[in-house]
C-alpha cells in the first residue's frame, strides 16, 4: 500500500500537533503588529486632516443603564478601560500558561525574567526622572516603563530571521512581567481617588470568583457575569478596572490534554453516533471541552479579537495627535519626549542585559539565559518599544501639549527600537561562525519534555548510536498520520547522517482496533532481531493489520513464523508496549504522531521543512554548548 503525503499537520486523537498555544500567541502577536501600525497611522492622518472631528468623536458619551444604575463613559474611556480589560485578560492567560506548562514551570527560571523585567522598568524610570527633574513632568514616569508585546515581536520578525526561537519566549516573559507591574502602577499611582466601599465590593466579587473556580464550576457565563460586576465595582472605586482582566487571566489553569479525558470524549462520541440525541450531544460537547484546558480555549477565542480589533482600536483612539514642524521642534526639546526616548532606547537594553548578567553572576551560573548574550542584547533593544500600556498611562498622567509630547516620544520608540536592533544584529553577523553561534544560543540547558530518556538497551534505534540529535516518535501503526509522517522520517534520516531515530509505541486502542496487536507484532519480531523490517511492513500496510496479515509480514521479514505466532498469541510483547505507553503518559503525550527532538517536544507541522529546522536548531545548540 502506498501513501500520498500531502498534509503534515494532523494527529490522531487530538489536534495537539497543530501549532502550540504559545506559538499561536507569538505568531498572532507578530502579525497584529502590522495592523497596529496601520491603525496608529490612520489615527495620525485622521487627527491631522480633521482634528475637531477626531476629538469630538472620541469624546462622544455612551451610557449603559440597567434600571437606576448605569455606566456613562466617552468612547475613548470605553476603549481604554473597557475593551482593554480583555487585552490584559489575554496577557494573564499567557502568563499563567507559561507558569503551568511553559518555560516557567521550572520555577528557578522565573528568577531571571523577573529580575530582568523589574530592572528593565527601573532603569528607564530612573533615566526619565533624571531628564525631567525640576520640570513639573516627573509624574509621567509610568509612561517610560512598559514594552509593547505586539510591536516587539513584530520587529523581531523583521530583523531576527537568524535569532533563536527562545528569544521570542524570552521577550514574551519580559513583557508579561512589566505588563503585570505596569497594571499595579496604574492601580496604585494613576487611579483616581479611591472609594473604599466600591473597592471592597470588587475584592469581594473576586473572592467569589476564586470560590466558584475552586468548587469546579466550568460555565463561562458565570465567570463573565462576575467579571463584569468586579469591573463595574473597580470603575466606581477609582481603580482602573483593566486590573480585573489580568487577575482573571492569571487564575485560569492551563494543562495538557490527558489521554484518559480524550478516551472518555471519544467514548461519548461513539454513544452519540449510535444514539444522536440532544442530551448526548450536550454530553459530547461537555466531554470534549473538559479535555482541553480553559486557558487554551479562551486564548484561541480571545486572542485574535484583542490583536486584530481591540488593540488597533485602542491605537486609533489614542495615537492621534496634530503634528506640525513647530510642534515636532518643541517635542524634541521637551523633557517628556526626550525622557521617553532615552528611557526606552537606552534604559530598557541596559536594564534587561544588566539584570540578566547580575542574576547569572549571583547564582554562580546556576541560572542562565535561555539564549546567548548577543540574542539577549537584541531582546533588550526590541523591548525598547512602548505603545499600548505607555499610551494608556500617558492619557492618565498628562493632558494638553504634554500629552502630545509624550505620544510623539512613544511613537518615536518604534523607529529607535528598529534602528538599535538592526545595529545589534549586524554586529552579531560580523562574528566568526563559532562565536556567532554562542552569541545567539548560549549554553543554557533546555527544559526536557521527554520524561523517559532514550536508552540503547531498551529503545529501538535507527541511525548512529552516538548521534548528537535524537528524534523520538510516539506512534500507532494504524494511525494514518503516522503513515504520512513515515515518509518524512525516512527523508530526514537520508538528509542528516548525524540523527538517530526512535519509535515508541502508543496504540490508541479506543479508535484503532488493530493497533495494539500490531505493536506486539513488532516486539515479537524484535525478539528475533527483525524489528525494523517488521516496522516498515506494518507502517506501509496500515489497512491490513489482522492476524493473518501479521503472520504474512513475519514470513516476508524472514522470521520463524511458528515462534512468531506463539509469541503473538502469548502477548509476549505486551509488557514492552505498556512501558512505552506509560512513558507517553509521563510525557503528557495524548495523540500520534508526537515527536521529540533531543528531549524537547516538537510543536507544529511534521513536514520535512519543520522537522529539518528543529534538527538543525538542536544540532547548533549542541555545538554551542560543547
N, C-alpha and C positions, 0 to 999 in steps of 0.2 A: 504494500500500500504506500502511495506517495502523498506528500502533503504540499499544498501550495501555501507558502509562507507569505502572508500579506499584512498581518496585524500583530504587533508585539506589545499590546497594551492590556490584554485580558488576563484574567486569573480566575481559576475555578474557585468557587465557594464564596469569595468576597472580592470586591473590586479594589483591594488594597494595593494592587500593582499599578494602579493609576498614580499620578504624582502624589506624594505625601502632602498632608495638610500644610506642613511648613513650606514645602516647595511651591505649593499653590499660592500660599500667602506671599512669598517672596516674588513670585512671577507676577501676581496681580498688583502688588505694590509698585513693582518696577514699571509695568505697563501703564499704570494710572498716572505716573509722573508726567507723561505727555499730555494727558487730559487736564491735569492740574496746571501745567504751563499754559495751555490753551485758555483755560478759564481765567487765569491771572492776567493774560494779555487782553482778553475780552473785557475784563474789568477796567484795565487801564484805558483801552480805547473808548469804552462807554463813559468813563468819568471825565475824559478829556473832550469827547465830542459833545456830550450833553450833561455837564456837571450837575445842573439843577435836577434833571430827570433822574440821574443816578442816585442823588441824595434823597430826593423825595420818595423814590420807590422803596428804598430800604428802610425809610422811616415810617412807612405805612404800617398802621397798627392792625393786628389781628387778634381777636378775642375769642376764647373758648369758654363757654359758661355751661354749668350744669346746675340748674336751679339758681340759688342766690350766690353760688360760688363759681369762680372762674379765674382764668389767667389771661392777662392782656399784655402783649409784648409787641414791639415793632418787628418787622420781618428779619432784620439783621440779628436781633436777640433770639428769635425763634431758631435761626440757623446756628448761632454761636452757643446758645445754652440748651437748645432742644435737640436738633439733629446731630450736633457734635457729641452728644451723650452716646449715641450709637457708635461713633468712631472710637471713642475711648473704651466702649464695651468690647470692641474687636481687639483693641490693644491688650486689654485684660485677658481675653481669651487666649491670645497667642502667648502672653507671658505665662499663663497657667499651663499651657501645653508644653512649653519649654521646661517648666518646673516638673511636670509629671512624666514626660516622655522624651524630651529633647536633651540638649547638652547639659542643662542644669539639673537633670535627675541625679547626676553625680554632684552632690551638694558642695564639695570643695571647689567645683568650678564656678560657683556663684560668687566667690570672693573677688575674682579678677574683674568681671564685668561690673560688679557693684562698686569696687574701688575706682575703676576707670570711669564709670558713669558719674559717680559723685565728684571726682576731681575734674572730669570733663565738663562739669557745670560750675564748680567753684572757681576755677581759674578764669573762665570767661567773665563770670560775675565780678571778680576782682579787677580785671582789666577794664570792664565797663565803668565800675565805680571810680577807678583811678582817673579815667578820662573825664568823667562827669562831676568829679568832686568840686563843690562850691558853685555849681551852675543851676542848682534847683531841679535837676533832672535825675538825681540819684534814685528816685523811687521807681524808675523804669528798669531797674537791674534785672527783673524777671524776663524781660524781652530777650536777653542775651544768653539764655542758658539751654534751651531745648532744641535738639536736632529734629529734622523732619524725616521720618522713615521713608516715605514715598520718593522724595527727591534724592535722598542719599542712595537708595537702591537704584533709582533711575540713572543717576550719574555713574554708579558702579557698572551698570550695563553698557554705558557709553565708553568708559575709559578702562574697564577692568577685564578685558577678554582673557588675559593671562593670569588673572588673580585666582587664588584657590577658592573652592566653594565655601570653605569655612569662614571666609571673610564676610560673606553675606550674613551668616548666623551671628558672627561677632558684632557686626553693625546693628543687627536687629536687637540683640541683647542690650547693647548700649542705649539704643533709642527707647527701648521699653523701660529701662531704669530711669532715664531722665524724663520720659513722659509721666511716669508714676510720681516722681519727685516734683515735677512741674505742677501737676494737679494738686499736690499738697500745698505748694506755694500759692496757687490760685485760691485754694480754700481758706488758707490762713491769712495771707497778706493782701490779696486783691479782691476779696469778697467785701460786700457792704457791711454795715453794722449788723452784728449777729442778733437774731431774735431767738432767745433760748428755748421757749416752748416749741416753736416750729422745728428747731434743730433736734430737740429731744424726740419729737414725733418722727423725724426722719431716721434717727438712730433706732427707735423702737420698731419701725417698719422693717429696717434692715435685719434686726434681730428676729423678726417673724420670718423673713426670707430664709435665714440660716436654719431656723427650726423646721420650716417646711421642707427644706432640702434634706435635713437630717432624717426626717421620718420617711423619705423616699418618694415624695410627690414628684412626678415627671411631666405634668401638664404645663406646657409653656405659657398658656394663658394665665395661669395663677401667678407665675413669676413676672409676667409682663404687667399685670394689674398692680401687683405690689411694687414693682419698679416705678410705675407712673406715680403711685402715691408717695413714694420716697422722693421722687424728682420734684413734685409739687411742694412737698414739705421743705426740701432744701432751698428751693427758689424763694419760698416765703421767709426762710430763716436768714437769707442774705448770703449763704454759701453758694458758690457756683454749682449748679446741680449736675454738671457733667461728671462730678466725682462719683455719682452712683453708678454710672456706666462702667467705669474702671473697676469699681468694687464688685459688681455683679459678674464681670468677666473673670475676675480673679478667683471667684468661688466656684466656677464651673469646671467640673472634673474633666480630665482627658485620660483616656485609656485605650489600648489596642483592642480590636475585636477579638473576643475569645472564641476558640473553636467550639466549645460547648454551646455558647449562645448562638453561633451560626448554625450548628446542627439542629438546635431547637427551632430556629427560624425556618430551616428547610423542611423539618417535620411538619410545622404548621402549614407551610405552603402545600405539601402533599395532601394534607387533610382538606385544604381549600380546593385543590384540584379535584378531589373526589366529591366534595360537597360545597359548591360555590355559593355559600350563604352570606348575607350581610354580616352576621355575627362572626363567622370565621374570617371574613375579610378584615374586620377590625382587629381580630387577634393577630392576623398575619402582619398587618401594618405595625402593630404594637411590638410584636416579636422582632421584626427587622429593625425598628427604631431602637429597641433596647440593646441590640448587638453593637451599635455604633455609639460612641461617647457623645454626650450632649455638646461638648466642646467642638468636636469635628463637625457635627451637623449645623451648629449655629455659625461657625466660621464660614462654611460653604454657603450658607443662606445670606449672611450679613455682609461679608467682606466685599463682594462685588458692588453692593449698594454704597458702602462707605467710600470705596476707592473711586468709583466712576460717577457717583451722583453727589454724595454728601460733602466730601472734601472739596471737589471742584466748585460746588455751590458756595461753600464757605469762602473759597478764594474769590469767587465772583462778588460776594457780598463785602469783602474786606480789603481786597488788593487795589481797589480803585482809588487813585489819587490824581489830582491835576498836576501835570508836570510841565514846567517851563524852564527856560535856561536860567533865569534868576533863582528859581526855587532849587534847582539842582546845585547851583553855586552855593546857596545858603546851606543846603543839606550837607554838602561835603566839607563844610567848615563847622557844622553843628556837632557838638559833643555827643549828641544822641546817635546820629548816623555813624560817626567815626567810632564811637564806643561799641556799637553793634558789630561793625565790620571787623574791628580789631579783636573783639571777643570771639567771634566765630572763625575768622581767618587764622588767628594765631593761638588764641586761648584754647579752643577745642582740641587741636592736634597736640599741643603741649600737655594739656591736662590728661588726655587719654593715654598717650605714649608714656608720659612720665609716671602716671599711676600704675600702668602695666609693668614698667621696669621696676618700680619700687616694690610692687607686690611680689614679683618673681624673686627679687633680691631678699626681701624679708623672709619669704618662705624657703629660702635656700634652694630654689629650683624645683620645689615640690609642686608649685603652681605655675604652669606655663601657659603662654598664649596659645590659642588653637591654631594660629597662623604664625608666619615668620615676622620679624621686626619690620621688614620692608612693607609687607602687606598691612601690618598694624598701623604703620605711619600713613599709608594710603587710606585706611579706615578712618583715621583721625581727621584727615583733610576732607574726606567725603562726609563725615559727620558735621563738618563746619558749615552746614546749610540749615538755616532756620526758616520756617514758614508757618505751618499750621498753628502750633502752640504759641509761637512767638507773636504772630498776628493777634491771636486771641488775647494774650497778655497785654499787647500794645493797646488794644481797644479798651482795656480796663485801666491801664496806667496813664494814658495820655489822651488828649483831645486837641483839636485845632492844629496849628502848624507843627507842634511837637509830634503829634500822631503821624503826620505826613512824613516827617523826617525819620521817624522810626520805621515806617513802611519802606521808605527808599533804602534804608540800611538793610532791612530784611531781604528785599528783592536783590540787593547787591551781593548778598552772601551766595546766591546761586552762581553768579559769574565767578566770584572769588574761589568758591569750592571747586569749580570745574578747572580753573587755571592751576591752582595749587596741586590738585590731584594729578593733573597731566604732568606737572613737573616731577612729582614723586615717581610715577610710573615710568617716565622717560629715564630717570636716574637709575631705577632698578634694571631697565632694559640694557643699560651700558655695562652691567656687571658680567663677569665670566659666567658660563652656564652653571657651574657648581655653586658658586656664591649666590647667583640669582635664585637657584632652587632653594637654598637655605633661607634667603631673604623672604621668599614667598611662603614657604611651607613650614619653616621652623622645625622644632624637634618634639613638640608636644604629642603625647600619645592620644590616639583617637579612642572614643568610647567603643568598647567591643559589644556588639549586639548579639553575636553568636554565643549562646550560653555554654555549649559543649564544644571545646576546641577540636580541630581535626587531629585524628590520631592515625599514624601509619599502620598500626596493628589491627584497627577495627574498621576504619573507613575504606571505601572503595575509591581508589585514586587513579586518575588518568593524567599523565604528564610527569614532568620531573618531580621526584620526591622532595627535593630541597629548593623548589622554585620560590622566588621572592613574593609571588602573588598566588593566592589560593581562592578559587571561586567555588562556593558551595551552593548546590541547588537542592531544595526540598521539592520533590516531585511525586507525581502519581502517574503510573503507566497508562491509565485510561483517560487522563486529563488531556483534552485536545490542545490546550495552550502549552502544555509541556511538550507535546509533539511538535508544535511550531517552534518552540524555543530550542529544540534539539539541533536543528539546522544552524542556528545562531551559535550555539556552543561549539559545534564542530568547526565552524568558520573561525571562531575566536581562538581555538586551540591551534588551528593551522596558521593563523596570523602571528600569534605570540608563542615563541618557543620557551618562554620562561613562566608559564602559567600551569598550575596543576588544578584539576577539576575533580570535585567530589559530588556524588549523587547520594542524597539521603532520602529514605522513603517517608512519604506522608500520604498513604492511601486514604482517600476521602470516601469512606465506605457508605456514607449516607446518600451519596449521589452517584458513585461508581461501584457497581456491584462486583466487578471482577478485579478491582484494584488491589485488594488485599492478597488474593491468590497469586496475582502476577508478581507482586513484591516478594512473596515467599518463593516463587519460582526462581526469581533472580538470585535469592540467597541459596536456594538448593543448587543452582549452577555454580555459585561461588565455592561451595564445598568441594566441587570438582575442578576448581581453577578456571572456570569459564564465565565469570560474572559479566564481563563487558561484552562478550559475544551474545549472551542472553539479553542483556540490557538493550543492545542495538536492535535485536529482533523484536523485543516487546514494544519499544518506543516507536518502531516503524510499522507495527501491525496492531494499532490500538483498537481497531474494531473487531479483532478476533483474539480474545483472551480467555476462551473457555478451556476446560481441562484437556480436551483433545488437541487444541491448538498449542498449548504449552508443551505437551509431550512431543508434538511435531517439531517445535522450535528446539527442544532439547536434542533431538536426533540431528537436526541441522547444525547445531553447535558442537556436535561431536561428543555429547555426554553419554554416560552409561544410563540409558533410558530406564532400565529396571530400578536402579538405585534412585534415579531422579523421581520416579513415580512413588517409591516408598517414602522418600523424604518429603515429598509434596503432600501425600495423604497423612503423614505423621505430623505435619506442620512444624518441621524441624526449624524452618527459617522464621517462624512467628516471633520468637523472642528477640531476634536481631532486628526485625521490623519494628517491634514495640519500642526498642531502645531509641530508634530514630524518631518515632512519633513522640516519645517523651522529651527528647531533646528539642523537637519542634515546639512543643508546648512551653518549654523553659525559655525559648527564644521568642515567644509570642507570635509564632507562625500559624496562620489560620487558613491560608489558601495556597494553591500551587499554580504556576511555579513561583517560588520565592528564592531570591539569590542573595548571597552574602559575598562580599569581596574583601578579603583579609579581615574577616570578622565583622565588617560594617554592612548593615543591611542596605541593599541596593533598591532605591525607590525609583519609580518611573518605568518607562518602557524598557523591554529587554531585547531591543533590536541590536544589530551589530555595532551601530554607532554609539549607542548609550553604554553598552557593556564594555566596549573598547575604551571609551573615555574613562569609565570607572577603573578599569585595569591600569591604564596609563597613570591616572592620578595616584593609585595605590603604589605603583612601581616608583613614581617620583618621590612619594613620601618615604618609602623605604630607603631610597638612595639619599634623601636629605638627612635622614636620621642616622645614617651609617657613620 
